[in-house]
Amino acid sequence: MMNKLRVTYVLSHYPQISETYIESELEAIWDDFEIQIISMTPAYATYQKHFPYRCIKNPFEIKKEIEKFKPDVLHTHWLSHIRDLAYLAGFFANGENQIPFTVRSHSFDVLDPSGRIVQAAVPFINSELCLGILSFPFAREILESHGVKSEKIHESYPVMNFKRFYDRSANGESVMNVGACIPKKKMEDFLELAKKIPNREFNLYALGYNSPSIASLNKEMGKPVNVVSPVEPSQMLAEYKKHNWLVYTACHDLKTVGWPVAVAEAQAAGLGVCFPNIRPDIKEYVGEAGFLYDSISDVAEIISNPPSKEIIEKGFAQAKKSDISLHKNTLISLWKKSSTASRRINAQNSSISLNIVPWGKDNTILEARIKEIEWVSEFYQAAVPGSTVLVAGNPDDWNVDMLFREYKTVPFIGDGNKYWGAPSDSEQAIQELIKVSNIVDFIVFPWHVFWWLDYYENFKIHLKLHYCWIVKNNFIIVFKI
């Protein structure tokens, strides 16, 4: 029996509830491969039923975990992560253990108005280590216009588990919208539509990001919609079946909403779809199974009646085009090339010839963290592991858990566990510091609260008079208490 290929997924924030397309991909290939999942950042809204993974922020530890797993191929989602993936694959090193990789691109990366994401990704996509990228059909023209080799591009619809959502039973009569709550989705339009049709139930499944702002606006408008808390992916079919229309919203000015997988899920569940007519390619994705609108005011008449049987049937057929079972073989065939792919390229020569910014000179997730570690290394030389560190400002605003995991950290100002906020004045800052001065060893000011030392002038004077200034660089300022 042949050994299974080993694949390491390096993801941004797994398992994020708004990114179920990743879970659909994993479900489809899990039994056929040995899979390692590494999330570089914690998910802010997780779903409960997910595959085993490790969240590791430290780039050097990520490399160690990959080296221990010994994958045949690396894989990620989003072109914005390809530089970090290339680093982990050994692209910037001249060693012999370089690892081939693949990337599934999405919409935001390809439709970035500046074009910078694609442009920066081109040399890595065209390199020998990249086995290929998967992209939406409309993205091919964009990618090739930036210089991506045609043979590197493998077209794929957004992927979802068709069997999970395919349901021919009767639907409810409500109207829904779903997606990440970000400006390009313009969910305010959904509230406006609901306001015009007060006798109809509208449900908004807004995921994270600006959800509190939308909930607040909804309240101001008299709550025309029900803002629904995040639902587990495995339970979403039941939610879809409460509705007979999905009204997806998007900003007509930005035009950067791509091909959301919610459209295919809704069509598989028997819903009619209304989608903003923001680009010509949208017609290919929605097909004849939905309506494209130029203004949200046009939608009221469309949804005044249930979708016709013809629309529903066309929706089933259209949704099938996104079935992961139809697309997984494209990815699998790329991974199987890893056994014959080049595992040794001259990174120095490649970087020069391809005009790639040297590693460490850009500001990707991993490069930024390496810089942070380098800045904080001055502190490591002065502080014994296990020391108690008072951290000024909100610890959630930077990588405290990664940088100070060998130390006990206490938020300032706070109650030992919870951050309360910035001090009201110098007097409060001084008194709060005095309260804890007998139980802490250091106080650290990260770059984003350097302003404290200017604004709270008497507090700064107190620090200089009573404590020793041991580290000062562009990232942190540290006093020994």
Buried (B, 14 or more C-beta within 10 A) or exposed (E): EEEEBBBBBBBBBBBBBBBBBBBBBBBBBEEEBBBBBBBBBEBEBBBEEBBEBEBBBBBEEBBEBBEEBEBBBBBBBBBBBBBBBBBBBBBBBEEEEBBBBBBBBBBBBBBBEEEEBBBBBBBBBBBBBBBBBBBBBBBBEBBEEBEBEEEBBBEBBBBBBBEBBBBEEEBBEBBBBBBBBBEBBBBBBBBBBBBEBEEBBBBBBBBBBBBEEBBEBBEEBEEBBBBBEBBEBBEBBEBBBBBBBBBBBBBBEBBBBBBBBBBBBBBBBBBBBBBBBBBEBBEBBBBEBBBBBEEBEBBBEBBEEBBEEEBBBBBBEBBBBBBBEBBBEBBBEBBBEBEEBEBEBEBEEBBEEEEBBEBEEBEBBBBEBBBBBEBBEBBBEEBEEEBBBBBBBBBEEBBBBBBBEEBBBBBBBBEEEEBEEBBEEBEBBBEBBEEBBEEBBBBBBBBEBBEBBEBBEEBBEBBEEEBEEBBEBEBBBBBBB
